[in-house]
Amino acid sequence: MSFEDDVKAEAFHLGFSLCGLAAAQPQAQHAAVYEDWLAAGHHAQMGYLAAESARLRRADPSLTLPGVRTVLTVGLPYPNPARAAAPADGRLRGRTAAYSWGQDYHDRIPPRLNQLAVFLETRLGLPLAHRAYTDTGPLLERAWGQQAGLGWFGKNSCLIHPRGGSAFLLGELLLDVELQPDVPWEADRCGSCTRCLDACPTGCILPNRTLDARRCLSYWTIENKGLIPVELRPSLGNWVFGCDICQQVCPWNQHAAPSQVDAAFDFTPEEAFPDLLEALSLSPVDFNRSFRRTPLARTKRRGFLRNAAVALGNLGDPAAAPALIHTLENEPEPLVRAHAAWALGQLHHPRVRPALEHAQLTDPDPSVRLEAAGALAAL
């Protein structure tokens, strides 16, 4: 075995399913695509993505780690979203993206990459300058994965591996030592398939294998902190955190070889498919206790309850009316009350109209009064 093979074996020992190496050259071609994406406004309100210093560092890793010679990229598998099924218990359930199940990957990947760096230092017998990332800094992660031979850019914008599909999280280790690079992945194995584009409920997948965040359900349920546009709410279905539709329909995921999913991603059906009525009743303490160490904490309580209200409206079950009315009348967060009002407008229940009329006249927040008026019109 070569030294590079030893490094990969250690990465696999640490729980990664993929590991590849690339020479740390500036990514001019991929950076140009990224710049065009920003210029078109496809990053929505995520202004941090357009910060000048970050844009420069994305194109050239030496601006992040002076003297960098190699970018090591790993993949950590999470449960395959194409094989998940909600409990058949009759409850009104939402759905969360599979990468969010279990513990927050930000707490799992960088420490293992730092362990890998220690392994390298021990084997080489010299100190290394290194930086570990996983979606935590300005790197073109998919580009480094492709350069390291881990897969190709799928039409759904995910990096796809021919055996493992796209259900893995990327991490990178920047190193100031030169290692033999792997052969970059060049083949496009999506072929003429358009299942992901056809299945996307908002048409956010772009022809150049990027996404328009302004129409992406993941953006609206996670990154967006305000109102969800009325015209997009029906497209959310019962998604309350992220969206896996383009991965669920991908043949490479449907036929992927089973991966040894890390114990960090062990999950219960309640985490993957939360009870929406219970979600509406979560106090701030309950929310923090349940989601503090998971990706779902990113939405904060008000975002999660907002999403749960929209999902209940889309499910259209009158059994949700009492909980939504209670939320409209008692929830302290105007953002949640506003979406509860909209959801009530999607239901047929005798108590809905009086509750909305009362909110339209008396709610102290104008956004809630406006949503109540719109819901009454929908009725």
Disulfide bonds with the S-S distance in Angstrom:
none
